[in-house]
Amino acid sequence: MDILSIISAKREGLRLSREQIHHAVQGFTAGRIPDYQMSALLMAICLRGMDLRETVDLTEALVASGRKLDLSDVPGPKVDKHSTGGVGDKTTLVAAPIAAAAGVTVAKLSGRGLGHTGGTLDKLESVPGLRTILSPAAIVEQAGRIGLVVAGQSGEMVPADKKLYALRDVTGTVASIPLIAASVVSKKVAGGPDGVVLDVKAGSGAFMKTLDAARELAVCLVEVARGLGLKATALVSDMDQPLGRAVGNALEVAEAVDVLSGTGPDDVRELSIALAARMLAMAGEAGIEAAKRRATEVLDDGAARKKLAEMIEAQGGDAQAATEPDGFLPRAKFLSEVTSPSGGVVAAIEAEAVGCAARELGAGRMRAGDAVDPAAGITLERKVGQTVEKGEALAVLHTSREETLENAARLVEAAYSIQPEAPTGRPLLLDVIE
């Protein structure tokens, strides 16, 4: 068995055996298979796909590349949450504290930004001093002590996925249903929860551009999770425009704190409550309607914000970042408005273009290993359905690299569609896969 035959088999559309998949994953993780050959295999998978059995085998191989968290000594139900990636999606910073404040233990392994989408680790690391790389023992200890931890993959946990994650980001192999499913579920299984609630994005800012594709991914995620013994529910949510008004790491942390403080955008609040309620229901705390009431209660009484502050402090950051973010989060050196070329109603905002503009400003990566500017990003002054006059601000760009402003402004202006009349509304929550 060799990697060339495996690449050739998948290139021809053949089904890979469990042994072939494990051979490729093990060889790449150990350094015996170079990046260029694994890139070829990833591209073949993108073009030819994988069936459910192959995807379960790939997920199993990723999990087997490292160790799993043992949360058996942590009391109570353990439920994780994951998003497939979007623009302005900061719901982990709201939904996870809600669930933890309501009594569910959340020990979440998160990733960094992929392509035009943001990553939870990059957002959290905009809080000065906050550590996201924790040892498995530290994750378990924190989960047991405060019920909430959000961390990255250490070298001991799913190292194969960590290497593949970085390679996919720079080889155009992100938007593949089996690769996404295997990456997501491997981290969930390795994290040791009883179940996981998945937020699958659909629309221009998602990897799945259509509702049908998002549903296909949601079903795949749920089936792969269950194939590896994990309870799973998937929500399909809208990503035709950015979620909330903030896009960029520190900006999104501040907006999450706003939502936890009772202000902030309604769409972030709505989706965060929906996700947290599913986490509570999965934990057996209540039926879905009672779970929604409980999630709303701990959000509105400040318990969820307090839980986020506890997590920030436990991971080395200043807890006041969860109460006074403006005084503790980095700010960009240069701010610049993007103004509307005409008057009318915002009919659409191309979310992917906004994500690419934020990456151009420094909020994301063009290549693996690129540094991220935590202060860079975009605040949207107008969202879909709002009116704007010619010359009024559509968005504000934030960056420490002045030379990026011109190109980012072009991307943002082109992302906005201004029409004479308001568009037909699209719901935020599009489907639920039980």
Order of alpha helices (4+ residues) and beta strands (2+ residues): alpha-alpha-alpha-alpha-beta-alpha-beta-alpha-alpha-beta-alpha-alpha-beta-alpha-beta-beta-alpha-alpha-alpha-alpha-alpha-beta-beta-alpha-beta-beta-beta-alpha-beta-beta
